[in-house]
Amino acid sequence: MAGSIAIRDLVVTRGTFTLHVDELEIKPREVFAILGRTGAGKTVLMEAIAGAFPFDSGSILLDGKDAASLPIQQRHMGVVYQDHALFPHMTVRNNIAYGLKMNGYPREEIDRRVNSQLALFGIEGIADKHPGIISGGESQRTALARALVLRPEILLLDEPFSALDPSTKERMYETVRDIHARFDCTIVFVTHDFNEAAMLADRVGIVLDGRLRCILPASELFDARCDPDVAAFLGRVRAL
């Protein structure tokens, strides 16, 4: 089904760091959180799914197709990084339009989709501004609009809320829920925030020291029913 991800025996080496994922299946339209400490390998896992680099061994299947054989543009993914990675020399409008232009959409369709995204994310008023003079929340919404304008089946979010103030963060939680309902897509997000994972996700995968150690429903996260290392990690977070 559209939006499914299946990983088997994955090994990815980045410099001196190695990530191991024995098995992971993410269902179509699921909201899945990758939770762990800084440096645990969360973003490496997300980037492997995105096709940012080759992996040493194992497989990633997207809708049953071998991701290694799929060009990036055929993966039907949108990616939003922690720093948003907006093009600084482009206006908000042109940032959102970029992917459509690269994929050869006609001008009328580009204008229609971009205007729709501007309205959906409430950023019409900053459409002609450049990223350097907009707020963090506005930058986040622009990055989401750019990722979603191509209507991806899978949306990948890397620590999407970590740089936001508490009130903006709460609004963005609602935005993600709205995105999931409106776009009917699979969402995979990386976080080190225990409560964020429990609140937004259907299931949570816990990555420790370069290994996916445990997968469990978000509603059972406080139960800490995995191995001792995972239980200790969850217990420390819970005590904060």
Residue frames relative to the residue before (quaternion, step in Angstrom):
aa qw qx qy qz dx dy dz
M 1.0000 0.0000 0.0000 0.0000 0.00 0.00 0.00
A 0.6211 -0.5735 0.3848 0.3704 3.57 -1.13 0.65
G 0.7971 0.2929 -0.2334 0.4737 3.54 -0.88 1.00
S 0.5245 0.6281 -0.4319 0.3793 3.62 1.19 0.18
I 0.1263 -0.7616 0.6334 0.0536 3.55 -1.22 0.69
A 0.0115 0.7882 -0.6146 0.0281 3.58 -0.85 0.98
I 0.0714 -0.8014 0.5937 -0.0120 3.57 -0.74 1.11
R 0.0150 -0.7938 0.6074 -0.0257 3.56 -0.96 0.93
D 0.8777 -0.0545 0.0357 0.4748 3.56 -1.02 0.95
L 0.2341 0.8109 -0.5006 0.1923 3.57 1.00 0.85
V 0.0028 0.7535 -0.6574 0.0109 3.54 -1.04 0.92
V 0.0070 0.7890 -0.6117 0.0565 3.56 -0.76 1.11
T 0.1090 -0.7837 0.6096 0.0492 3.57 -0.85 0.99
R 0.0015 -0.7684 0.6392 -0.0321 3.53 -0.94 1.04
G 0.8002 -0.0884 0.0183 0.5929 3.56 -0.15 1.27
T 0.7893 -0.2438 0.2104 0.5228 3.56 -0.70 -1.10
F 0.6092 0.5637 -0.3406 0.4417 3.59 1.30 -0.03
T 0.0736 -0.7870 0.6115 0.0356 3.58 -1.04 0.81
L 0.1938 -0.7647 0.6089 0.0828 3.53 -0.99 0.98
H 0.0956 -0.7746 0.6240 0.0389 3.57 -1.04 0.88
V 0.0327 0.7602 -0.6481 0.0300 3.55 -0.95 0.95
D 0.3003 -0.7813 0.5194 0.1722 3.60 -0.39 1.20
E 0.7877 -0.1693 0.1546 0.5719 3.57 0.83 -0.98
L 0.1371 0.7668 -0.6174 0.1096 3.53 -0.99 0.91
E 0.0099 -0.7734 0.6337 -0.0074 3.54 -0.90 0.97
I 0.0999 -0.7696 0.6301 0.0259 3.54 -0.81 1.08
K 0.3715 -0.7763 0.4756 0.1819 3.53 -0.66 1.15
P 0.6182 -0.5270 0.4141 0.4106 3.59 -1.19 0.43
R 0.8540 0.1185 -0.1436 0.4859 3.54 -1.03 0.99
E 0.4287 0.6755 -0.4788 0.3613 3.59 1.22 0.38
V 0.2641 -0.6862 0.6403 0.2221 3.55 -1.30 0.42
F 0.0199 -0.8280 0.5556 -0.0730 3.55 -0.42 1.30
A 0.2006 -0.7844 0.5797 0.0921 3.56 -0.82 1.04
I 0.2030 -0.7212 0.6493 0.1306 3.55 -1.10 0.83
L 0.0582 -0.8438 0.5306 -0.0556 3.55 -0.27 1.34
G 0.3521 0.7291 -0.5461 0.2150 3.55 -1.02 0.79
R 0.6578 -0.4966 0.3849 0.4154 3.52 -1.33 0.10
T 0.6452 -0.4663 0.4211 0.4348 3.55 -1.33 0.16
G 0.8162 0.2367 -0.1941 0.4900 3.57 -0.89 0.98
A 0.4718 0.7035 -0.4295 0.3132 3.59 1.27 0.03
G 0.6012 -0.5630 0.3710 0.4289 3.60 1.15 -0.56
K 0.3433 0.7774 -0.4715 0.2353 3.57 1.28 0.17
T 0.7155 0.4408 -0.2591 0.4762 3.58 0.78 -1.02
V 0.5855 0.5596 -0.3744 0.4515 3.60 1.09 -0.61
L 0.6455 0.5080 -0.3162 0.4747 3.59 0.99 -0.81
M 0.6577 0.5036 -0.3149 0.4632 3.58 0.91 -0.87
E 0.6866 0.4831 -0.2859 0.4620 3.58 0.91 -0.91
A 0.5924 0.5452 -0.3702 0.4634 3.60 1.11 -0.56
I 0.6400 0.5078 -0.3193 0.4801 3.58 1.00 -0.81
A 0.6809 0.5016 -0.2822 0.4529 3.56 1.00 -0.84
G 0.4507 -0.6956 0.4496 0.3330 3.58 1.20 -0.41
A 0.2947 0.7953 -0.4857 0.2114 3.56 1.18 0.54
F 0.7974 0.0014 0.0203 0.6031 3.59 1.17 -0.48
P 0.5629 -0.5875 0.4413 0.3785 3.62 -1.17 0.37
F 0.2919 -0.7418 0.5686 0.2032 3.57 -1.22 0.39
D 0.6431 -0.5804 0.3564 0.3502 3.53 -1.23 0.57
S 0.7830 -0.1465 0.1401 0.5881 3.57 0.91 -0.93
G 0.6274 0.5267 -0.4098 0.4012 3.53 -1.32 0.24
S 0.3474 -0.7407 0.5420 0.1924 3.54 -1.31 -0.14
I 0.1263 -0.7241 0.6699 0.1046 3.49 -1.35 0.53
L 0.1081 -0.7913 0.6008 0.0332 3.56 -0.74 1.09
L 0.1305 -0.7618 0.6320 0.0570 3.55 -0.96 0.96
D 0.8097 -0.1012 0.0035 0.5780 3.57 -0.42 1.23
G 0.7249 -0.4600 0.2293 0.4586 3.55 1.03 0.86
K 0.6320 0.5187 -0.3317 0.4707 3.61 1.28 -0.04
D 0.5315 -0.6362 0.4620 0.3151 3.56 -1.03 0.84
A 0.3929 -0.7553 0.4753 0.2221 3.59 -0.46 1.22
A 0.5985 0.5937 -0.3667 0.3935 3.60 1.08 -0.66
S 0.7150 0.4279 -0.2504 0.4929 3.58 1.16 -0.52
L 0.6134 0.5616 -0.3430 0.4367 3.59 1.27 -0.06
P 0.4172 -0.6676 0.5491 0.2804 3.61 -0.85 0.87
I 0.6753 -0.5165 0.3384 0.4034 3.57 -1.15 0.63
Q 0.6986 0.4963 -0.2876 0.4276 3.60 0.86 -0.95
Q 0.6800 0.4653 -0.2948 0.4839 3.60 1.24 -0.26
R 0.5303 0.6386 -0.4095 0.3785 3.58 1.24 0.14
H 0.2770 -0.8052 0.4864 0.1957 3.59 1.30 -0.23
M 0.4456 0.6740 -0.4523 0.3776 3.54 0.89 1.06
G 0.1687 -0.7155 0.6596 0.1564 3.47 -1.34 0.45
V 0.1241 -0.8018 0.5832 0.0390 3.59 -0.96 0.86
V 0.0423 -0.7664 0.6407 0.0188 3.57 -0.99 0.90
Y 0.2393 -0.7921 0.5509 0.1088 3.56 -0.62 1.18
Q 0.7078 -0.4806 0.3271 0.4013 3.53 -1.30 0.42
D 0.7458 0.3687 -0.2165 0.5108 3.59 0.99 -0.80
H 0.5092 -0.6965 0.3550 0.3600 3.55 1.44 0.23
A 0.1516 -0.8523 0.4924 0.0902 3.62 1.20 -0.51
L 0.2290 0.7671 -0.5585 0.2172 3.58 0.90 0.91
F 0.4957 -0.6333 0.4961 0.3272 3.57 -1.13 0.58
P 0.3741 -0.7844 0.4406 0.2249 3.63 -0.36 1.18
H 0.6863 0.4898 -0.2859 0.4554 3.60 1.12 -0.60
M 0.6629 0.4805 -0.3011 0.4889 3.59 1.29 -0.08
T 0.5107 -0.6110 0.5010 0.3389 3.55 -1.16 0.56
V 0.6883 -0.4371 0.3673 0.4475 3.55 -1.32 0.18
R 0.6498 0.5252 -0.3168 0.4491 3.59 0.88 -0.92
N 0.7174 0.4509 -0.2628 0.4614 3.58 0.83 -0.94
N 0.5671 0.5640 -0.3813 0.4636 3.57 1.17 -0.50
I 0.6838 0.4819 -0.2875 0.4664 3.57 0.88 -0.94
A 0.6935 0.4964 -0.2716 0.4460 3.58 1.01 -0.82
Y 0.4797 0.7341 -0.4183 0.2364 3.57 1.17 -0.56
G 0.7037 0.4763 -0.2823 0.4453 3.59 0.73 -1.01
L 0.6274 0.5338 -0.3299 0.4610 3.55 1.06 -0.74
K 0.6540 0.5051 -0.3114 0.4692 3.57 0.97 -0.86
M 0.6677 0.5082 -0.3065 0.4494 3.59 0.92 -0.88
N 0.7133 0.4226 -0.2456 0.5024 3.58 1.17 -0.55
G 0.5702 -0.6808 0.3424 0.3067 3.55 1.25 0.37
Y 0.3036 0.7572 -0.5258 0.2408 3.59 1.10 0.54
P 0.5223 -0.6293 0.4621 0.3431 3.62 -1.05 0.64
R 0.6788 -0.5367 0.3271 0.3798 3.55 -1.15 0.68
E 0.6587 0.5244 -0.3202 0.4343 3.59 0.90 -0.90
E 0.6649 0.4889 -0.2974 0.4800 3.58 1.01 -0.83
I 0.6102 0.5395 -0.3487 0.4637 3.59 1.03 -0.72
D 0.6767 0.4893 -0.3004 0.4609 3.58 0.80 -0.99
R 0.6612 0.5183 -0.3182 0.4392 3.58 0.90 -0.87
R 0.6993 0.4682 -0.2778 0.4632 3.57 0.86 -0.96
V 0.6513 0.5108 -0.3229 0.4590 3.60 0.93 -0.85
N 0.6585 0.4991 -0.3167 0.4659 3.60 0.90 -0.84
S 0.6296 0.5296 -0.3292 0.4634 3.56 1.06 -0.73
Q 0.6677 0.4923 -0.2977 0.4724 3.60 0.96 -0.84
L 0.6172 0.5444 -0.3412 0.4542 3.58 0.99 -0.79
A 0.6848 0.4722 -0.2806 0.4789 3.56 0.95 -0.89
L 0.6465 0.5461 -0.3245 0.4225 3.57 0.93 -0.92
F 0.7731 0.3402 -0.1747 0.5060 3.58 0.94 -0.90
G 0.4711 -0.7225 0.4133 0.2920 3.59 1.27 0.22
I 0.5288 0.6387 -0.3994 0.3911 3.57 1.05 0.73
E 0.2323 0.7903 -0.5323 0.1951 3.60 1.12 0.56
G 0.6737 0.5429 -0.2926 0.4071 3.56 1.00 -0.85
I 0.7340 0.3609 -0.2307 0.5270 3.60 1.20 -0.30
A 0.2912 0.8158 -0.4698 0.1698 3.60 1.27 0.17
D 0.7727 0.3410 -0.1791 0.5046 3.59 1.00 -0.76
K 0.5185 0.6127 -0.4261 0.4174 3.58 1.25 0.37
H 0.4413 -0.6750 0.5246 0.2729 3.55 -1.28 0.41
P 0.6739 -0.5439 0.3146 0.3885 3.63 -1.08 0.62
G 0.6333 0.5856 -0.3398 0.3750 3.60 1.02 -0.67
I 0.7639 0.3494 -0.1933 0.5070 3.61 1.18 -0.38
I 0.5881 0.5356 -0.4028 0.4529 3.60 1.15 0.44
S 0.6026 -0.5931 0.4016 0.3518 3.57 -1.24 0.46
G 0.6875 -0.4768 0.3529 0.4190 3.54 -1.32 0.19
G 0.6585 0.5017 -0.3071 0.4695 3.56 0.99 -0.82
E 0.6474 0.5078 -0.3131 0.4743 3.57 1.03 -0.77
S 0.6290 0.5275 -0.3222 0.4715 3.55 1.07 -0.76
Q 0.6405 0.5257 -0.3148 0.4630 3.56 1.00 -0.84
R 0.6783 0.4833 -0.2940 0.4689 3.58 0.89 -0.90
T 0.6196 0.5323 -0.3389 0.4668 3.59 1.07 -0.70
A 0.6580 0.5072 -0.3079 0.4637 3.58 0.95 -0.87
L 0.6450 0.5053 -0.3163 0.4780 3.58 1.02 -0.76
A 0.6404 0.5239 -0.3220 0.4602 3.58 0.97 -0.86
R 0.6535 0.5102 -0.3093 0.4659 3.58 0.97 -0.84
A 0.6775 0.4959 -0.2975 0.4546 3.59 0.95 -0.85
L 0.7530 0.4269 -0.2092 0.4549 3.57 1.01 -0.83
V 0.5005 0.6832 -0.4286 0.3146 3.59 1.19 -0.31
L 0.6836 0.4527 -0.2785 0.5002 3.61 1.19 -0.49
R 0.4046 -0.7592 0.4321 0.2705 3.57 1.36 0.19
P 0.0526 0.8422 -0.5332 0.0609 3.58 0.68 1.08
E 0.4883 -0.6365 0.5111 0.3086 3.53 -1.26 0.43
I 0.7684 0.1950 -0.0993 0.6014 3.57 1.23 -0.57
L 0.1181 -0.7733 0.6207 0.0523 3.57 -0.93 0.96
L 0.1350 -0.7917 0.5949 0.0346 3.57 -0.74 1.14
L 0.0602 -0.8081 0.5856 -0.0216 3.56 -0.77 1.07
D 0.1832 -0.7998 0.5671 0.0720 3.58 -0.69 1.13
E 0.8050 -0.2168 0.1032 0.5425 3.59 -0.39 1.26
P 0.0537 0.8862 -0.4601 0.0065 3.61 0.88 0.90
F 0.7804 0.3606 -0.1774 0.4790 3.60 1.10 -0.52
S 0.4396 0.7629 -0.4202 0.2196 3.58 1.26 -0.22
A 0.7408 0.4158 -0.2353 0.4722 3.62 1.04 -0.68
L 0.5724 0.6197 -0.3678 0.3914 3.59 1.27 0.02
D 0.5077 -0.6157 0.4984 0.3388 3.56 -1.17 0.58
P 0.7100 -0.5091 0.2706 0.4042 3.63 -1.14 0.54
S 0.6876 0.4740 -0.3082 0.4556 3.62 0.85 -0.85
T 0.6465 0.4946 -0.3207 0.4843 3.59 1.00 -0.78
K 0.6146 0.5614 -0.3384 0.4390 3.57 1.04 -0.79
E 0.6528 0.5120 -0.3151 0.4609 3.58 0.92 -0.88
R 0.6476 0.5087 -0.3182 0.4697 3.59 0.99 -0.80
M 0.6663 0.5040 -0.3055 0.4568 3.56 1.00 -0.79
Y 0.5580 0.5702 -0.3955 0.4551 3.60 1.14 -0.50
E 0.6682 0.4892 -0.2931 0.4779 3.56 0.93 -0.91
T 0.6155 0.5484 -0.3429 0.4503 3.57 1.06 -0.75
V 0.6567 0.5025 -0.3159 0.4652 3.60 0.92 -0.86
R 0.6344 0.5141 -0.3338 0.4709 3.60 0.98 -0.75
D 0.6504 0.5105 -0.3084 0.4704 3.57 1.01 -0.82
I 0.6239 0.5388 -0.3302 0.4597 3.57 1.01 -0.84
H 0.6621 0.5148 -0.3117 0.4466 3.56 0.88 -0.94
A 0.6832 0.4783 -0.2844 0.4729 3.57 0.94 -0.85
R 0.7197 0.4674 -0.2586 0.4434 3.57 0.87 -0.95
F 0.7813 0.3507 -0.1754 0.4856 3.59 0.84 -0.97
D 0.2812 -0.8058 0.4879 0.1831 3.59 1.30 -0.17
C 0.4340 0.7060 -0.4437 0.3411 3.56 1.00 0.86
T 0.5367 -0.5568 0.5139 0.3712 3.52 -1.37 0.22
I 0.1003 -0.7889 0.6041 0.0507 3.59 -0.96 0.87
V 0.0436 -0.7602 0.6482 0.0029 3.55 -0.91 1.02
F 0.0463 0.8220 -0.5657 0.0464 3.59 -0.63 1.06
V 0.3715 -0.7130 0.5660 0.1821 3.49 -1.16 0.87
T 0.1381 0.7934 -0.5833 0.1060 3.57 -0.93 0.86
H 0.2683 -0.7113 0.6118 0.2187 3.54 -1.30 0.37
D 0.5574 0.6211 -0.3613 0.4161 3.57 1.37 -0.05
F 0.4025 -0.7531 0.4784 0.2050 3.55 -0.42 1.28
N 0.7035 0.4702 -0.2744 0.4568 3.58 0.81 -1.00
E 0.6000 0.5637 -0.3445 0.4512 3.57 1.11 -0.71
A 0.6581 0.5022 -0.3026 0.4724 3.57 0.93 -0.90
A 0.6817 0.4962 -0.2914 0.4519 3.58 0.88 -0.94
M 0.7004 0.4973 -0.2658 0.4375 3.57 1.01 -0.81
L 0.7929 0.3643 -0.1639 0.4601 3.59 0.91 -0.91
A 0.7311 0.4810 -0.2442 0.4178 3.58 1.00 -0.79
D 0.4620 -0.6031 0.5629 0.3254 3.52 -1.39 0.28
R 0.7827 -0.0050 0.0241 0.6219 3.56 1.01 -0.92
V 0.2555 -0.7611 0.5844 0.1183 3.53 -1.29 0.50
G 0.1577 -0.7477 0.6367 0.1032 3.54 -1.05 0.87
I 0.2225 -0.7973 0.5529 0.0957 3.57 -0.73 1.07
V 0.1301 -0.7926 0.5952 0.0237 3.55 -0.71 1.17
L 0.0431 0.7823 -0.6176 0.0687 3.55 -0.81 1.09
D 0.8676 -0.0281 0.0159 0.4961 3.56 -0.96 0.92
G 0.7575 -0.4375 0.2161 0.4337 3.55 0.85 1.02
R 0.7014 0.3941 -0.2856 0.5207 3.59 1.20 0.34
L 0.3912 -0.6474 0.5941 0.2737 3.53 -1.16 0.70
R 0.1534 -0.8670 0.4732 0.0289 3.54 -0.22 1.33
C 0.8207 0.0175 0.0610 0.5679 3.57 1.04 -0.68
I 0.0697 -0.7576 0.6473 0.0469 3.56 -1.14 0.74
L 0.1556 0.7996 -0.5639 0.1357 3.56 -0.73 0.99
P 0.6233 -0.5282 0.4000 0.4154 3.59 -1.18 0.39
A 0.5688 -0.6127 0.4196 0.3535 3.57 -1.00 0.77
S 0.6307 0.5579 -0.3316 0.4255 3.58 1.07 -0.69
E 0.7163 0.4174 -0.2449 0.5027 3.60 1.23 -0.38
L 0.3496 0.7877 -0.4667 0.1989 3.57 1.26 0.09
F 0.6760 0.4990 -0.3066 0.4473 3.59 0.95 -0.76
D 0.5779 0.6110 -0.3811 0.3841 3.59 1.19 -0.36
A 0.1665 -0.8395 0.5023 0.1233 3.58 1.23 -0.52
R 0.2104 0.8291 -0.4894 0.1700 3.58 0.80 1.04
C 0.5148 0.6510 -0.4188 0.3684 3.61 1.19 0.28
D 0.7769 -0.3269 0.2353 0.4839 3.56 -1.22 -0.43
P 0.7255 -0.4738 0.2713 0.4189 3.62 -1.21 0.36
D 0.6379 0.5296 -0.3378 0.4456 3.60 0.98 -0.77
V 0.6603 0.4860 -0.3009 0.4871 3.58 0.98 -0.86
A 0.6349 0.5317 -0.3269 0.4553 3.57 0.96 -0.84
A 0.6530 0.5026 -0.3120 0.4729 3.58 1.00 -0.82
F 0.6322 0.5308 -0.3238 0.4623 3.58 0.99 -0.84
L 0.6903 0.4670 -0.2802 0.4763 3.58 0.85 -0.93
G 0.6397 0.5320 -0.3282 0.4473 3.56 1.03 -0.74
R 0.6453 0.5089 -0.3271 0.4665 3.59 1.00 -0.76
V 0.6592 0.4960 -0.3209 0.4653 3.56 0.94 -0.82
R 0.6553 0.5285 -0.3171 0.4367 3.54 0.94 -0.89
A 0.6678 0.5266 -0.3025 0.4303 3.59 1.06 -0.71
L 0.5419 0.6366 -0.4146 0.3594 3.62 1.17 -0.35
